[in-house]
């Protein structure tokens, strides 16, 4: 690999980490600085470099910025109206108390097949917050379970973009890949739950109260107490809720809930389920009825931003009590927009950094280098996806790049196409960090920064990557 490109990658990532960990500047500035360092060291012309940064920032926000803002607003209305608590009770009844993390992992795994991880996490995270607060569970653990469930199927099961593209590039059968991906995802789901249960209590004391207003003022020990036995009313004092009001004590009973308005779970689920169904409808109609009138309709209403806008309107007009004033509801939305602002900016900066890494040629250079290594051919897509993911952050790009570069080798050696697809998809799990927009969505919504954020999500994705290696070996024995 070209030494200059390697130096660009190392110095760019080092700049991001150093600024975030040791300087007075925040992640937004750190990511922009890392993009500049990478581009300059790689020899990208200054005018082109600025263009790559603005393009990456704009393209990322175009895809997720509106979704984040609308999702946060829906979550705020759910929280303030009592809808999130109603859904939390429904989830616990369905999966059983003590299995809240299992409930969120399973939900995330189902939702993420047709929906991007970012959108799914933004839509469902209010449930994770409510479950953590209501039943005394570590917020980090429940959030990690949700994010892990979303990531597992997003990386492995079509019709998500990466696996679907790999199916076409490697000439695999779509139905076979879906079945194999579901089996592999099912095996990895317990890995997510185990990691969440281990790391959740350990990272809970590191929550930033500024990012998680619900927990501001609550002692770290009390927040982490959910890892043992649920805390009672006498153990967990009430904490200020986001946007005012008071959060209930963890594990409190029905008496503490009387101050909350009662919302039927089915009504509370509507602002979440309808956008998801519209997005799924867009995916399905595009696949089975392309060019038809119904597909055109779903192309519009199934666009994540439009679907979430519809969900927000439903939430605003159906969930609050009839006597709730206009100023009260607009106050909720204003507070939500303020809390979403920094998440949006940091996500955009992560996209800018990823775009510079891609345009500088670092990802391509790494992929070409790895393709010459003497390893079993069915692991070639895995290794290429691994290094591309580390280099530029996007799991989807890593899958597509790995499938593209390994296709000639896989076909000439007679490697089973389904196995090659699983290999590329598994390699894309590894080391989600600062150049991955989902890293920022997960960690900032959860309330972690710095090293704790990397232990939470970078550690989780790398654990999934490691767990997939023996599964690929078994798949190689079965598929040949």
C-alpha positions in Angstrom: 0.0 0.0 0.0 1.2 3.5 -0.8 3.0 4.9 2.3 1.4 8.3 1.8 -2.1 7.0 1.8 -1.4 4.9 4.9 0.1 8.0 6.7 -3.0 10.0 5.7 -5.3 7.4 7.3 -3.2 7.1 10.5 -2.7 10.8 11.0 -6.3 11.7 10.1 -7.7 9.2 12.7 -5.1 10.3 15.2 -6.2 13.9 14.8 -9.8 13.1 15.4 -9.1 11.0 18.5 -6.6 13.6 19.9 -9.0 16.5 19.5 -12.0 14.7 21.0 -10.1 13.2 24.0 -7.5 15.9 24.9 -8.6 19.3 23.6 -11.3 21.7 24.5 -12.9 21.3 21.1 -15.7 18.9 20.5 -16.3 16.0 18.1 -17.7 18.2 15.3 -14.5 20.2 15.1 -12.4 17.0 15.5 -14.0 15.3 12.6 -13.6 18.3 10.3 -9.9 18.6 11.4 -9.4 14.9 10.7 -10.9 15.2 7.3 -8.5 18.1 6.5 -5.4 16.3 7.8 -6.3 13.2 5.8 -6.9 15.1 2.6 -3.7 17.2 2.9 -1.4 14.3 3.7 -3.0 12.2 0.9 -2.2 15.0 -1.5 -5.8 16.0 -2.3 -5.8 19.5 -3.9 -7.2 22.1 -1.4 -10.1 23.1 -3.6 -11.1 19.5 -4.2 -10.7 18.8 -0.4 -13.1 21.5 0.6 -15.5 20.2 -2.0 -15.3 16.7 -0.6 -15.9 17.9 2.9 -19.0 20.0 1.9 -20.3 17.2 -0.3 -19.9 14.5 2.4 -21.5 16.8 5.0 -24.4 17.7 2.8 -25.0 14.2 1.4 -25.0 12.8 4.9 -27.5 15.3 6.3 -29.6 15.0 3.2 -30.0 11.3 4.0 -30.3 11.4 7.8 -30.5 15.0 9.1 -34.3 15.5 8.6 -34.9 12.0 9.9 -33.0 12.7 13.1 -34.8 15.9 13.7 -38.3 14.4 13.1 -37.5 11.3 15.0 -36.4 13.3 18.1 -39.6 15.3 17.9 -41.7 12.1 17.8 -39.8 10.8 20.7 -40.3 14.0 22.7 -44.1 13.9 22.1 -44.2 10.2 23.0 -42.3 10.9 26.2 -44.2 13.9 27.4 -47.6 12.5 26.5 -47.0 9.2 28.3 -47.0 7.2 25.0 -43.4 5.9 25.5 -44.3 4.6 28.9 -47.4 2.8 27.5 -45.3 1.1 24.9 -42.7 0.2 27.5 -45.3 -1.6 29.5 -46.5 -3.4 26.4 -42.9 -4.6 25.5 -42.3 -5.9 29.0 -45.5 -7.8 29.0 -44.7 -9.3 25.7 -41.2 -10.5 26.5 -41.4 -10.7 30.3 -39.8 -8.4 32.9 -36.1 -8.8 33.1 -35.8 -9.3 29.3 -36.1 -5.7 28.2 -32.8 -6.0 26.4 -34.0 -9.1 24.5 -37.1 -7.2 23.6 -35.2 -4.3 22.1 -32.7 -6.5 20.3 -35.4 -8.5 18.7 -37.3 -5.4 17.7 -34.3 -3.8 16.2 -33.4 -6.9 14.2 -36.9 -7.0 12.7 -37.1 -3.3 12.0 -33.7 -3.0 10.3 -34.3 -5.4 7.5 -36.2 -2.8 5.5 -35.1 0.3 7.4 -31.7 2.0 7.7 -30.1 1.6 11.1 -30.0 5.4 11.7 -33.7 5.8 11.1 -34.7 2.7 13.1 -32.6 3.8 16.1 -34.0 7.3 16.1 -37.6 6.0 15.9 -37.2 3.3 18.6 -34.8 4.9 21.0 -37.6 6.6 23.0 -38.7 3.1 24.0 -35.2 2.2 25.2 -35.1 5.3 27.3 -38.5 4.6 28.8 -37.7 1.0 29.6 -34.4 2.0 31.3 -36.1 4.7 33.4 -39.2 2.7 34.3 -37.6 -0.6 35.2 -34.2 0.5 36.6 -32.2 -0.9 33.7 -28.9 0.6 32.5 -29.7 3.0 29.6 -26.5 2.0 28.0 -27.4 -1.7 28.0 -30.9 -1.2 26.6 -29.7 1.2 23.9 -26.8 -1.1 23.0 -29.2 -4.0 22.7 -31.4 -2.0 20.3 -28.5 -0.7 18.2 -27.0 -4.2 18.0 -30.2 -5.7 16.8 -30.5 -3.1 14.2 -26.9 -3.6 13.0 -27.1 -7.4 12.8 -29.8 -7.7 10.2 -28.8 -4.4 8.4 -25.4 -6.0 7.6 -26.5 -9.5 6.8 -30.1 -9.6 5.4 -31.3 -8.2 2.1 -33.1 -6.1 1.1 -30.8 -3.7 3.0 -28.6 -2.0 0.4 -25.2 -3.6 1.1 -26.2 -7.3 1.1 -28.5 -6.7 -1.8 -25.7 -5.2 -3.9 -23.4 -8.0 -2.9 -25.9 -10.6 -4.2 -25.9 -9.0 -7.6 -22.2 -8.4 -7.8 -21.3 -12.0 -6.7 -24.1 -13.7 -8.7 -25.8 -15.3 -5.6 -29.4 -16.4 -5.3 -31.3 -13.7 -3.4 -33.6 -16.2 -1.6 -30.7 -18.3 -0.4 -28.8 -15.3 0.9 -31.9 -14.1 2.8 -32.3 -17.4 4.5 -28.6 -17.8 5.3 -28.4 -14.2 6.5 -31.4 -14.7 8.8 -29.8 -17.9 10.3 -26.5 -16.1 10.9 -28.3 -13.1 12.3 -30.3 -15.3 14.6 -27.0 -16.8 16.0 -25.5 -13.3 16.5 -28.5 -11.9 18.4 -27.5 -13.6 21.6 -24.0 -12.1 21.2 -25.6 -8.7 21.2 -27.7 -9.4 24.3 -24.6 -10.8 26.2 -22.5 -7.8 25.3 -25.2 -5.4 26.3 -25.6 -7.1 29.7 -21.9 -7.1 30.3 -21.0 -3.6 29.2 -24.3 -1.7 30.1 -23.7 -1.6 33.8 -20.0 -0.9 33.4 -20.6 2.1 31.1 -23.7 3.5 32.8 -21.7 5.7 35.3 -20.1 7.4 32.3 -23.3 8.9 30.9 -23.1 12.6 30.3 -26.0 14.4 32.0 -25.9 17.1 29.4 -26.7 14.5 26.7 -29.2 12.6 28.9 -31.2 15.3 30.8 -33.5 12.6 32.3 -30.6 11.4 34.4 -29.1 14.8 35.3 -28.6 15.0 39.0 -29.1 11.2 39.5 -26.1 9.6 41.2 -24.1 7.3 39.0 -24.5 4.5 41.5 -28.2 4.8 41.3 -28.2 4.8 37.5 -26.1 1.7 37.4 -28.2 -0.1 40.1 -30.4 -1.6 37.4 -27.6 -4.1 36.6 -28.4 -5.9 39.9 -31.9 -5.6 41.2 -34.4 -3.0 40.1 -34.3 0.0 42.3 -37.3 1.0 44.3 -38.8 4.4 44.9 -36.7 4.9 48.0 -33.5 4.1 46.1 -33.8 6.3 43.0 -34.8 9.9 43.5 -36.7 11.5 40.7 -34.7 13.3 38.1 -35.6 16.1 35.8 -37.0 15.0 32.6 -36.0 16.4 29.2 -37.9 19.5 28.6 -39.0 20.0 32.2 -41.2 17.9 34.4 -40.0 15.0 36.6 -38.9 11.6 35.5 -40.4 8.7 37.5 -38.2 6.7 39.9 -36.8 3.6 38.3 -38.9 0.6 39.1 -41.7 2.7 40.6 -45.2 1.2 40.7 -48.5 2.4 39.5 -48.8 5.1 42.2 -45.9 7.0 40.7 -47.5 6.7 37.3 -50.8 8.4 38.2 -49.4 11.8 37.3 -48.7 10.6 33.8 -51.5 10.7 31.2 -52.8 7.3 30.2 -52.3 6.5 26.5 -53.4 3.2 24.9 -50.4 1.3 23.7 -52.0 0.8 20.2 -52.4 4.6 19.9 -48.9 5.2 21.2 -47.5 2.7 18.7 -49.2 4.4 15.7 -46.6 7.3 15.2 -43.9 4.6 15.2 -45.5 1.8 13.3 -47.0 3.8 10.5 -43.7 5.4 9.4 -42.1 2.0 9.5 -44.9 0.4 7.5 -44.7 3.2 4.9 -40.9 2.7 4.6 -41.4 -1.1 4.3 -44.1 -0.5 1.7 -41.7 1.6 -0.3 -39.2 -1.3 -0.3 -41.7 -4.0 -1.1 -43.5 -2.1 -3.9 -40.3 -1.1 -5.5 -39.2 -4.8 -5.6 -42.5 -6.4 -6.8 -44.4 -3.6 -8.5 -41.8 -1.4 -10.0 -43.2 1.3 -12.3 -46.8 0.8 -11.1 -49.0 3.6 -9.6 -48.9 2.1 -6.1 -45.1 2.0 -6.3 -45.0 5.7 -7.2 -47.2 6.5 -4.3 -45.1 4.6 -1.8 -41.9 6.1 -3.3 -43.2 9.4 -1.9 -44.9 8.5 1.3 -42.4 5.8 2.1 -39.4 8.1 1.9 -38.1 8.2 5.6 -38.4 11.9 5.9 -42.0 12.0 4.6 -43.0 8.9 6.6 -41.6 10.4 9.8 -43.3 13.8 9.1 -46.6 11.8 8.9 -45.8 10.1 12.2 -45.0 13.4 13.9 -48.4 14.9 12.8 -50.2 11.9 14.2 -48.2 12.1 17.4 -48.9 15.8 17.9 -52.7 15.5 17.3 -53.5 12.1 18.8 -51.3 11.6 21.9 -51.5 14.7 24.0 -54.6 15.2 26.1 -57.3 17.3 24.5 -56.8 20.2 26.9 -53.0 20.4 26.1 -52.3 23.9 24.9 -50.6 24.7 21.6 -47.7 26.5 23.4 -47.0 23.3 25.5 -46.7 21.1 22.4 -44.6 23.6 20.4 -42.4 23.9 23.5 -41.8 20.1 23.4 -40.9 20.4 19.7 -38.6 23.3 20.3 -36.8 21.5 23.0 -36.5 18.4 20.8 -35.0 20.4 17.9 -32.4 21.9 20.2 -31.3 18.6 21.5 -31.2 17.1 18.0 -29.0 20.0 16.7 -25.6 18.8 17.8 -26.3 15.2 16.8 -27.2 16.4 13.3 -24.0 18.4 13.0 -21.7 15.7 14.3 -23.3 13.1 12.0 -22.7 15.5 9.1 -19.1 16.0 10.1 -18.7 12.2 10.2 -20.0 12.0 6.7 -17.5 14.7 5.6 -14.6 12.7 7.1 -15.8 9.5 5.4 -16.1 11.2 2.0 -12.6 12.5 2.2 -11.3 9.0 3.1 -13.2 7.6 0.1 -12.1 10.3 -2.4 -8.5 10.3 -1.3 -8.2 6.7 -2.4 -7.3 5.3 1.0 -10.1 2.7 1.0 -9.4 1.5 -2.5 -5.7 1.2 -1.8 -6.3 -0.9 1.3 -8.7 -3.2 -0.6 -6.2 -3.8 -3.4 -3.5 -4.5 -0.9 -5.5 -7.1 1.0 -6.6 -8.9 -2.2 -3.0 -10.0 -2.7 -2.7 -11.8 0.7 -2.4 -15.6 0.9 -5.6 -16.5 2.8 -8.5 -18.9 2.1 -10.5 -17.4 -0.8 -13.8 -17.5 1.0 -12.3 -15.1 3.6 -11.1 -12.7 0.9 -14.3 -10.6 0.8 -14.3 -10.6 4.7 -10.7 -9.1 4.8 -11.4 -6.6 2.1 -14.6 -5.4 3.8 -12.8 -5.3 7.1 -10.1 -2.9 5.9 -12.4 -0.8 3.8 -14.8 -0.4 6.8 -11.9 0.7 9.0 -10.6 3.1 6.4 -13.8 5.0 5.6 -16.5 4.0 8.0 -19.5 2.9 5.9 -20.5 -0.7 6.2 -22.5 -0.5 3.0 -19.5 0.8 1.0 -17.3 -1.9 2.6 -19.7 -4.6 1.5 -20.0 -3.3 -2.0 -16.2 -2.7 -2.4 -15.4 -6.2 -1.1 -17.9 -7.8 -3.4 -16.6 -5.9 -6.4 -12.9 -6.6 -5.8 -13.3 -10.2 -4.8 -15.9 -11.2 -7.5 -13.2 -12.3 -10.1 -11.3 -14.3 -7.5 -14.4 -15.9 -6.0 -15.8 -16.9 -9.4 -12.5 -18.3 -10.8 -12.0 -20.4 -7.6 -15.5 -21.7 -7.5 -16.4 -20.3 -4.1 -20.1 -20.6 -3.3 -21.6 -17.1 -4.1 -23.8 -17.2 -0.9 -20.7 -17.9 1.2 -18.9 -15.0 -0.5 -21.8 -12.6 0.2 -21.9 -13.6 3.9 -18.1 -13.2 4.1 -18.3 -9.6 2.7 -21.2 -8.7 4.9 -19.6 -10.1 8.1 -16.4 -8.2 7.5 -18.3 -4.9 7.4 -19.2 -5.3 11.1 -15.8 -4.4 12.4 -14.8 -1.3 14.3 -17.5 1.2 13.8 -15.9 4.5 15.0 -15.8 8.2 14.3 -16.2 8.1 10.5 -19.4 6.1 10.8 -22.5 8.2 11.1 -24.3 5.5 13.0 -21.6 5.6 15.7 -22.6 9.2 16.5 -26.3 8.5 16.4 -26.0 5.6 18.8 -23.5 7.1 21.2 -24.9 10.6 21.4 -28.5 9.5 21.7 -27.4 7.2 24.5 -25.3 9.9 26.2 -21.8 8.6 25.9 -18.6 10.4 24.7 -14.9 9.7 24.3 -13.6 6.3 25.3 -16.9 5.2 26.8 -18.6 5.7 23.5 -16.0 3.5 21.7 -16.3 0.8 24.4 -20.0 0.8 23.8 -20.4 0.7 20.1 -16.9 0.2 18.6 -16.5 -2.7 21.0 -19.9 -4.1 20.1 -19.4 -4.1 16.4 -15.9 -5.6 16.7 -17.4 -8.4 18.9 -19.9 -9.2 16.2 -17.1 -9.2 13.7 -15.1 -11.7 15.8 -18.2 -13.9 16.4 -18.9 -14.1 12.7 -15.5 -15.7 11.9 -16.3 -19.2 13.3 -19.8 -18.9 11.7 -18.2 -18.3 8.3 -16.0 -21.4 8.9 -19.2 -23.5 9.6 -20.9 -22.0 6.5 -17.8 -22.9 4.4 -18.1 -26.5 5.5 -21.8 -26.6 4.7 -21.8 -24.6 1.4 -18.4 -25.8 0.2 
